[in-house]
Amino acid sequence: MMVRFMRLVGGVVVNHPWLVTAVSLVVTLLLYANIHNLRTGTDLTDLFGNRDPQWRAASQIGKELGYGNQLFVLIEVPNGETDTTGPMEDAADRLTADMLNSGLFRHARCGLQEEELLNIVRYFTWNFPSFTGPEQTEDVRRRLDPQQIHQNVRRAATALVTPFSSLGTNYFVADPLGLMEVQARNSRGFSQFANFDLQWGSGNRFFSKDHKALLIIAEPRQSAMDYKFAEQVILWTRDHIRSMNADPAFRDSGVRVTPAGAYVYAEQEHQFIETNIRRISMISIVGNLLLCLVIYPRIPLLLLSLLPAGLGILWTTGVASFYPGEVNLISLSFIAILAGLGDDQVVHFFNRVPQEWAKGGTLNDAVLRSFETTGFSVLLCIITAATATASLATSSFKALAEFGFILTVGMFMMVLHTLLTVPALMGLWWRVSKPRAPETITFRLLPWIARKCVDFVGRHARLVVGFGVGMFVLSLVFLPTIKMGARFEITGADNPAVAAQNRLSARFGIEGSPHVFLIAAGEQEVLGRVEKLTTGLEGYRQRGFIKSIFSPTTLLPSAQTQRERASLLKGVNLAASVRALEESLHENGFRTEPIQPFIDRLRSLGQNNDPVTLETAAKFLPPGLLDNSIRNTGDGSYVAAIAFYGTDPDAIDLIPESVIASWRNQFGPFVEFSFDKMNRDMQNQVLHDSRRALVWTAAGILLIVYLCFRNVRVSLIVLIPIVFGIVGTFGLLLLVRHHFSFMSITAIPLIIGIGIDNGIHLVRRYLENKRLGILAIAKATGPALIQSNLTTIVGFGALMASSFSPLAEMGLVTSLGVALALAGGLLLIPAVILVQEQRANGQS
């Protein structure tokens, strides 16, 4: 049936080459015209899909909550005795003003305005019952006692020691009883300012404790997860830093300005991936082009050999522009791989046609016979390769699934051009320049290499089989010793983003990636669960496992907690406190009008103490203090984040999984999120998906091979190259003490799908002409096998040039596996068949 189908296809191509070429040209133009609609995904979390709760949390944290969407700019001076506070403040003011005028930022600040500080004071002192804990109750009661009011007023007006002491009279107006002193003493709500010296310089600036650095904190308008926008922000920032440095006033001051934080990481990681994709694609394309220049004797033949890859890439890109319409950065590596796979099957046509022509008949007859024989093998081989890539497309890891889908589309695009476009163009070319002898459309060098290899097998068949079996068994014995690497890093310590983050941590104690608990529910339910989780984390902080905790309930307790705290002040007569305050103000010669808002608020607290809400807090607290850890997402839903940093920066499981599960049962659902943990979980997911793809690929190819040959013994011989290639690859890498990662398993389905081609082509050719003997068949088929495998090795080998270690490892394992599969096809299969024939002849 398949032979008749291939004869029909061959008849269409041979008899109507102009029609086939015209249809191919029209489709090419249509797909090319739509390529501009193909988008490259700009959300880094989109690489991982939306099925994983952690990556949904990452997207939610960045987009809805705005958590981590901060750009830090360090303004530093070299160590020395010279006071450069003025130039640092000038640089900060200039850059901050430019940020606010650019339209790229929601807000940018290098300090707090006096009114913002006073609003923070009002927030705590005007709602002091909600923030007074058990350890503060007695102190607050004393300050509200009418007999102590006079003393409290005098102290609040003259000698308070708080982060807001520099505010002077205005501070006294906002807090005449000195209640803020109680809050500041316990550092409640001021962890964000703990590493700043707000009193240095002109005041209220984010200076480091050593006064050698000043910090700008800005929030761009879009998430750092959108790498295109992150790149735009960083380019804008660097351009303005360069323009500032060109100013002699700044250049001579020695001030150094450095951006840091999530946006720098996003920009650097995007450049890292894009640079690697561009590099490996260029190496693959140029490498295969040079290889083809050496192998093919005529330029037209060279151009025809490049068509399946070129048109395959173009058609695949065009199809992707319709569906899915967007590709991620990892999927773009399909260009390098298709460039290597492009001529894998068409070389068998180039090899078979002159051999069929040499048997007699016209050139068209030779092409038709090639369709009936090699054409079916070509179709079968591309289906097996597509089986491997399609199995990757079932991955739950979106980047791997999209990668598999794009490669599968590419496989089918190449089969169309291998069986239709290229033979049609060959027919048209031969009408213009018909070859004079069959030898003029073969290969350079490869026939000689194939003859030498096969002749060696003919002389030493048992030695080849023995060596292959020994290598296989030895590798198989050591396979259980393989250990997968625990983790990998996209960026190294020398990366600008890492270096800037290290300086940010050293100067201001602002760490990099935190561990986060994300909670979503109604406002009070969220706050209640946040408090319970914070209490649980506090136990780990006291035991030394956690360095610091940032919880929104520090600034906004739940209504229940506020009521419990307010009950601790039960019995305090606030009306009496109000009267005593008014009397003491008159006694000390103060006008009551400026302080009247505080007096009115104190009187209302005595009558009705309503809980503080997020909306109330937003009126007092500056942007970025509370709204990036809890936010109203609409329809009465709120999302909150608790961030905490481990004492050991390399620790992944700060909180054991059993404890996390227990907290979920006790406190309700929440998402645990950290980039380090996600890194590990992603590797585990890819490893799981790769194992599943391996099972599906192996099962699919076993079925295809058996249905093709309908003989178990023959099918086992066909499988020799891939079994030997996979086991031998891991054995050799173990021998050189290679460190494996999860991508090693991802490479196995590709080795199976690609390496099986050798067995299919060689064994089918042998079964067609058994009388010629396996050695003659191997010599005839060998050049095409070598060429197709060499281009694949170059394509996957280009991945080894990547500085992204998982991608480089996939290239190493796959290219070595394909090379060993070639050895299995060209050496082991003929040797095994030869030994079997010799044994059968001996027995007869």
N, C-alpha and C positions, 0 to 999 in steps of 0.2 A: 504493500500500500504506500509506504513512504517512498519507495523507489519510484513508483508511478507519479507521486506528487512532485518529487524532485525533477523527474523528467518533464513534467508539465511546466514547472518553474523555469527550467533550462530552456524549454522550447520558446517560452515567452521572451526570455532575455535574448536568445540567439536570433530569433526571427523578428523581434521588434525592439532593437536597442534604442532607436530614437524615441519611441514612446516611453520606455522605462526611464531613459535619461531625462526626458521632458517632465514626467511626473515627479521625479526626484528633485529636479530643479525648482519646480513650482512649490513643492512642499518646503524645500529649503528656504526659499524666499519668504514664504508665509511665516515660518517659524522664526527666521531671522528678524522679520519685521516686528515680532512681538517680544523679542528678547529684552527690549528696554523696559518692559513692564515687570521683569523679574526683580524682586527686592531681596536685599540681604538683610536678614533679621538683625535689629539693632539692640534688642534686649538680651543681655547676657544670660539671664535666667531662662530664656526661651530655648537655650541649648538642651535644657533638661526636661522640658515639657511641663504640663500643668497637672499631671497625675500624681506627682510626688508632693506630699504635704509640705516638706521643707522648702522646696522651690516655690511653691505657692506662697509660703510664708515670706521667702526672700523678696518676691515681687510685691507682696502686700506691705511689707515693712518699708520698701523703698518708695512705692507709688502712693499708697493710701496713707501710711503713717508718716512717711518722710524720714524715717529713722535712718541715720547714717548718711543722709544726703547733705553732707557738709563739706565744704572746701576750706581747708586750713591754709593760711599763708604765713610762713614764719619770716619775720624780719629780724635778722641777727647781725651782730657786730663781732669782729674778731676780739679775742681776749686781749685785754690791755687796760691801762689805767685811765685812758681818755674817756670822758663821759660823752656818749653819743646818743643820749636820750632824745634830744631835739631832732636830729636827722631821722631817727627811727620813727618818731611820732609823725614827722612830716611825710615820710614815705607811706606810712599806714593810712594817714588821712587822704593822701592823694589817690592811692589805689582803692580805698574804700569808696570814695566819691565816684571814681570811674566805674566801679562795679555797680553802684546804684543807678548810674545813668545809662548803663549798657543795655538794660532790659533783659539781661540773662539771669539776674539774681532777684530772689524775693527780698532778701535783706543781707546786709554785710555790716560788720561792726568790728572795731578793734578795742572796744571798751563799752562801758555802760553810761548812758546819759544820767545826769543827776536825777531827773524826774523818774527814770526807770528804777533807779535804786530806791528812791522814796516810795514808789509804788510797791516794790518788794517789801519794804518795811511796813507799809499800810496793810498789805495782804496778810502778813503774819500777826501784826498787832491788832488789827481790826477784827481778826477772827481767832484771837488767841485761845479761846476755849477748845477749838478744834485741833490745836497743835500742842496742847499742854499734856505731856505724858506724866506717868506716875512719879518719875524722878524729878519733875519740875514743879509739881503741884505746890509744895510748901513754899518754894521761892515765889511763885506767882501769887499765892495767898498773902504772903507778907507784903508784896508790892501793892496789892489792892486793899490792904488794911488801912482804914482812914488815918490811924495814928502814924503810919509810915509814908503816907502820900507826900508830905512836905519833904522828907529826906529823899524820896525817889525822884521828885521833880528836880531837886537841886543836882542830884547825881546825873540824871538824864541830860540836863542842860550843860554840864561841865566836863564830866570825866568818864564817859562810857568808852569801853574798849570793845569795838565790834568792827566788822568789815565796813561799816558805814559811818565811822567816827568822823571822817573828814567832811561830812555834810553839815556839821555845825548846827546853826539855828534851825535850818530846814528839817534836820533830823529830829530835833527836839519838838518841833511842831507836829511831826508825824507820830512821834512816840514819846510823849511827855512822861510816861511812867517807867520808861526803860524796859519794857517787856521784850524788846528785841534782843536785849543782852542775854536773856535766858535762852532764847532760841539759838543765838549765835554760839553760846558757850557749849551747847550740845551738838553743834554742827548740823542740826536738822535742816535739810533743804539747801545746804550751801556746798555740797560736795563738788558741784560744777565749778565753784570759784576757789576751791581749796589750794590749787597750784598757781594761782595768780597773786601778784602783789598789786592790789588795786590802789595803793597809796603812793606808788612810785611815779615819778614824772609829774605830768600835769594833773594826775588823779583819775581814778576810775578806769584805768587802762589795763589791758590784759598783758601785763609784764610778767616775765618769769621771775622766780624767786631770786635768781642771781643777777637780774636786771640786764642780762645780755641778749634777751630776745623779747619781741613783742608779737602778739598773735592776732591775726585777722580771722574771724569766723564768719563764713558766708554760706548761705543756702541758695543754690541755683534753683531755677524754676522747674526743672524736670529732674527725674530720678537719675542717679549715677548708674543704674542698670541699663540705661539707654546709652550705649557706648558712643554713638554718633554725637549725641548732645554733650556727653562728657568730653569727647575730643574737641568739640567746639569751645567749651568752657576753658579747657586747659590751654588751647592755642591762643585764645583771647588773653588769658592771664599772662602767658609767657611773652606775648607781644608787648603788653603793657609794662611788664617787668623790664624788657629790653629797652623800651623807650625811656623808662625812668633811669636805667643805668647809663643811658647816653647823655643824660643831663649832668653836667660837670659837678653840680652841687651834691648830687647823690653819689656820683662815681668817686669823688674825692673823700667822701665820708667813710668809705669802706663797708657800707651797709650791704648785706646779702639778703636777697628775697627768694624764698623757695616755696612753691605750692606743695601741699601734702594732702593725704586723705583718700577717700573712696574714688573721687573723680580722677585722680592721678593713676590709681590702680586700674580703673576701667580703661583709661586711654592707653596705658602701657600694655595691658593684656590684649587689647584690640590690635595694637601695632605689632605685638609679638606674634599673634596668630596670623595676621595678614602677611607679615614678612615671611613667615615660614611657608605659608601656602604659595606665595609668589615664588619663593626660592625653589621649592620642590617641583612645582609645575614647570619652571624654566629648565631645571636640570633634566626632568623626564623628557620634555619635548626636544631639547637640544641633544641629549644623549641618544634618544631613539633616532633622531634625524641623522646624526653622525654614523650610527650603526647601520642604518639603511643605505647611506651613501657608500659605505664600505662593501655591503653585501650585494646590492642590486647593480647589475652591469649597465643598465640603461636608465636615463633620466625619466622617460615616460613610465617605465615600470616602477621606479622609485615613487613618483607622484601618485600612481595608482595604489601603491601599498600604503600611502599616508591617508588616502581618502576615507577608509572606514573609521580611523581615529578622528580625523578632522571633522568629517560630517557627523560622526557619532557624538562628538562633544557638542557640536552646534545644534543638532537635533535634540539632544538631551537637555541642553540649556533652554531651547525653545519650548519643549514640552513642559519643563519645570516652570516656565514663565506663565503657562496656563494653569498648571496644578503641580505643586501646591502654591505657586505664585511667590513663594519666599523660601530662601535657603539660608541655613546658618553658616557660620564661618568654617566649621569643620567639614561640611558637605562639599565645600569648594575644592577639597583635595581630590574629588573625583576626576578632575582634569588631568592630574598627574597619572592616575591609575589607568584611565581610559587611553591616555597617550601610549602607555605601555602595552595595553591589551589590544589596541586597534588593529594590528596586522596579524594577530595570532592565528586567525583562521584563513585569511585571504592568502597567506603564504602557502597554505596547502593547495589552494587552487593554482597558484603560480608554479608549484612543484609538480602537480599532477597533470596539468594540460600538456606540457611537452612530452611527458612520458606516454600519455594516451595517443598523442599525435605520432609518436615514433612507431606505434603499432600499425599505422596505416590509416587511410581515410583523410578527409578534409579537416581543417582546423576547427570548423564548427562541430563536426562529429566528435572531435576530441573534447570540446567544451561540454557537449551534451553527456558524454560518457563520464566526464569529471563531475558533472552535477549528480548523475545517478550513483556515483560511488563516494567521492570525497564530499559532495554537497550534503549528503545525509549525515556524514560524520561531523561536518561543520555545524549543522543544525543541532545535532546531539550534544556537541561540546559546549555550545553557547547556552543550551538549556541547562546543562549541569552547572556551568558557571553562574547562571542566573539563579539556580536553586540556592547556591551558597549566599549570594547577595540578597536574595529575597528572604532568606532565613534571618539575616541581620535586620531586615526591615520590620520584623515582628518584635523588635526590642522595645521595652518600655522606656529605655533611655532615648529621648527624642533625637539627640544628635546622631546616635548610632543608627536609629531607625531611619532617619532621613538619609543618612549616608548610604545605607543598604538600598533604600528605595531608588535613589538617584542612580546608583551603580546598576541596579536591575534594569531601569529604563535604558541606561547606556548600553547594556548587553544586547537588548532587543533592537536598539537603533543600529548597532554594529552588524547584527545578523542581516538586517535589511540591506545595508550597503555592501556587505560581503557577498550576498547571494544575488543581489539585483544591480545596484548601481555600478560597482566595480566591473563585473562581467560585461555589463552593457557598454561601459566606456572602453573596455578592452576590445570588444567587437568593433566599435567605431574606430578605434585607433588602428586595428589591423586592416581595416578597409583603406586607410591612408598609407600605412606602412606595415605591410604584411611581413612577418619574420620569414627568413629564407630557410632556416633549419630549426628544429626543436630546441637545440642547445642554446639558442640566443635568448630564451626567456627562462633561464634558470638563475642560480646564485653563484657568487664568487666564494671561494674558500670553504664554504660549508660542505659541499659534496666531499671534498678531500678529508675534512675533519670527521665526517660521518663514516667514510670508508675506513679510516684508521681505527676509529673506535670499534666498529663492527668487526673488522678483521681481528682485533685483539680478543674480542668476545669469542670469535670463531676458534681461535687457537687455545684460549684458556677459559672455556665456558664454566668448568667446574670451579676454577679459582675465583671467577667473578661471583658465582652463586655463593661459594663459601665465604668470601669476604663480605658480601652483602648480608648474608644470614648472620655472620658474626657481629657485624656492626649493628644490625637490627636488635639482636638479642642483648648485646651489651648495653645499648641505649635503653632498651625496655627495662632492664634490671634497675637502672639508676633513675628512671622516671619518677618513682615515689619520693625521691629526695628533693624534688623541685619545691621551692618556697617562693611565694609571691611577695613582692615588695609591699610594705605597709602603706606607703603614701608617696605622692609626688608633688612637686611645687611647680606652678606655672612660671613664677618669677623667682630669680635667685637673689642672693644678698646684694649683688652689685647693681640690681635694677634701681633706677632713679626713684620709683615709687617706694621701694623698701627702704632705701637710704633716707628719704625724706620722712618716712614714718618713724624710723629709728631716732632721728633728730627731734621730731615732735614729741616722742615719748620721753627722751632724755631731758628736754627743756621744760615740758609742761605736764609730763605724766599722763598724756592722752595716748592710750594704748590703741592697738590696731583693731583686729576683728574680735568682737565679744561673743560670748554665748548668750543666747536670747531665748526667753520664754514669751510666746505670743498668745494673747488671750483675746477672744472676741465674744461679746454678749452685750446686754444692756449696761448702762453706765454703772449702776451700783453693784450689779453682779460682777462686772469686770473688776471694779476696785476691791470688792471683797475677796475675790480669788487671788488678785495680785498680792494683797496683804498676807494671805495664808502662804503663798509660794515664797514671798520675801522672808517670812519667818522661817520657813524651812531652809532657805538658802543661808540665812544668818547663822544657823548652826554650823554649816560648812565653813563659813568665814571665820567663826570663832575657833574652829579646829585647824585653821591654817590652809585649807584647800582652795579657798576663794580669797582673792586680794581685795576686791571692791564690788559693791552692788549698787546699781542705779535703778531705783524703782519709782514709778510715777506717784505712788501713795506717800512718798516722802513729802511731796508738795500738795497732794490732794488725797487725804484719807477718805475711806468710805464713810457714808452717812452713819452707819452703825458705830464705827470707831470714833467719829466725831462726837456722837451722843455719849458714848462711854467716857470719853475724855472730859466732855463738858460736865458729866455727873461728878467727876472728881472735884470740881469747884462748887459743888452744891453747898449751899449755906453761905456763900460769899454774897454780901449785900452790895451789888453793883450800883444801886441807887445811892447808897451811902458813899461809895467810892467816887461817884460823879460829883456829889456835893463837896467831898473833901478836896477833889482835884480843883474844882472851881475856886474854893476858898484859898487853897495853897497858891494858885496862880495869882490871885489878887494880892496875897500876902507878899509874894516875891516880885511884885510889880509888873507882871506879864499881862498883856491884853489877851482876853479870851477869844476874840474873834478869829484869829488864825488857827486856834486849836479847837474851835467849835465843831468841825467835822468829826474829830476824834471823840469829843465829849458826847455828841449825838449818837455815834456808833456804840460807845460804851453804855449809854442809857438804853439803846435798843437791844443790846445783848442781854441786859437785865430783864427785859420784858419778853423777848422772843428770840431764841438762838437757832435760826434756821441753818441747816448744814450748807457748807460751801460746795458749789457744783463746778463742773469744768467751765461752764460759761462764765461764772463769777471769777474763777481763777484767771481766765483769759483776759479779763479787763485789767488785771494788775500785773501779771507776769510778762516779761519781754518775750518776743518770739524766740523759739529754740530752747527755752528753758523747760517747758512742760509739753508743748504741743507736738514734739517729736517722739514722745513716749506714750501719749494717749491722745486719741483723736476721735471725733464723731464722724463716722463714715456714712451717715444718712439713715433715715427711717428708724431712729432710736437705737441704732447699732453703734457700738464703740469697739475700738481695737486698742490694746495696750501692750507695751513691751517692757519686760524686765531684762536689763542687761547686766551681765556679771563677767568678771575677768578672773581667770585662774592664777594662782600663785606660780605654778609651773606653766610657762607659755606653750610648752610642747604637749601638755596633757590634753587628751581628747574627751575622755569620759570623766569630767569633773564630778558629775552626779551619776551614780550607778543606774543602769537601766531599770533595775528592780525598784529603786527609789522613785524614779520618774513614773513608773507604772503605778506605784502606790499613791503618789500625789495625784495622778489623774483620777484614780478611784475616789480619793478623799475630796479633792477640790474641784473636780470637773475637768473637761477637756482643755488642752492647750497644746501648742506646737513647740517642740524643742528645735532650736535653730542655731547652727554655727557653721561657718565655712569649713573649719577643720573637720567637723563631724560629717558634713555633707561630702567633703572630699573622700573620706573613707567609705561612706555609704554609696557614693557614686561608683567607686571602684567595685564594691561588692555587687552593685546592680549590674554593671557592665559585665562583670565576671559571670553572674547568673545568666544574663541574656546571651553571652557568648557560648556558655555551655549548652543552653537550649538551642541556639542556632547550630551548634556543632551536631547535636542529636538530630535535628531536622535535616540538616545538610547530608549527614551520613546516611540517614534513612532514605531520603529522596534519591540520592545518587546510587545507593545500592539497588533500589527499585528500578531506576532508569537503566542501569547497566544490565541487570538481570533480564528485564523486558526486551532489551536490545539483542542480547546474545542467547537468551533462553538456555543457558548451560552454566551450572554452578562452577565447574572447573575453569572454564574460559573466563567467567566473571571474576573469579579470584585472581587470575593472571592480569586482567585489566586493572584490578585494584592495587597491584604491586607498587606502582610509582607513588601513589599517595600515602599508602601505609609506610613504605620505606622513607618517603620524604618527611612525613610528620615526626615519626619516631627518631629518625636520624638527625633531624634538625635540633630537637630538644637534647638529644644525647651529645651532639657536638658543642652546643652552647653550654651544657653542664660541664663539659670537659675544659672549656676555657673560663669557667667560673663566672658565667654571665649572670647578672642579677635580673630575674624575671619580674615583670609587672603583669597586671590584669590584661594588658593588651596582647600578651602572648597567646592567650586563649582565643581572642578575637581573630587572630591571624589564621587559626586552624581551618575554619570553614572556607576561607579564601584559598588556602593551599589545596583543600579537597576539590573545590569547584574548578580550580584552574589546572591542577596537576593531573586530574583524571583525563584531560585531553590527550596526553601522551599515550596512555593505554588504549583509549578508544580508537585513535587514528591508526596506531600500529597494528593492533589485533584485528580490526576490521579489514585492514589492507591485507593482512596475512591470511585471514579466512577466505578472502576473495581469490587469492592466488597461492594456495598452499603448495602447489607443485613447484613454485619458484624457490621455496625455502625461506625461512625466517631471516637469514643473513641478507639475502638479496632484497627482501622487503624492507629491512631496516636501513640498508644503504639507500634505497629509493626514497623512503619516508624521512630518513634522518635529517637532511638539510632543512626541511620545513619544521620539524620538531625543534631543532636547535634554534632557528631564527625566531620562531614564535615564543620560545621560552626566554631567549635573550632579551627581547623587547619587554617581556613581562618583568624580568629581573631588573632591567633598567628602570621601568616604571615604579615598581615597589622599592627598588634600591634608592630612588630619589628621596623617599621618605626618610631615609637615614640621615639626610642632610639637615633635617629639622632639629632645632634646639629644644623642641618640646619632646621630652623623653618617651612618653607613651606612643606618639606617632612614629618616632624614630625606631622604637622597638617593633612596632607592627611591620615597618618596612624591612627591618633586619630579619625577623622570623619568616615573613612571607617570601622574601627574595631567596633566602637560604633554602626554605622549603621547596620552592619552585625549582631551584637548581638541583636539589637532590631528587625531586620528582623527575626531572629530565634525565638524570643518571639512571634512575629506576626504569624509565621508559626505553632509553637508548641502549642500556647495558644489561640490566637485570632481566627484562622481559625476553630479549633474544636468548640470553644465557639459559634461563629457565626452560624455554621452549626447546632449545637445542639439547639440553640435558635430557628432557623428557623424550625427545625423538631418538636420541642415542640409546636410551634405556629400552625404548620400545623396539628399536631395531635389534638390540642385543638379545632381547627376549624372544623375538621372532626367529 
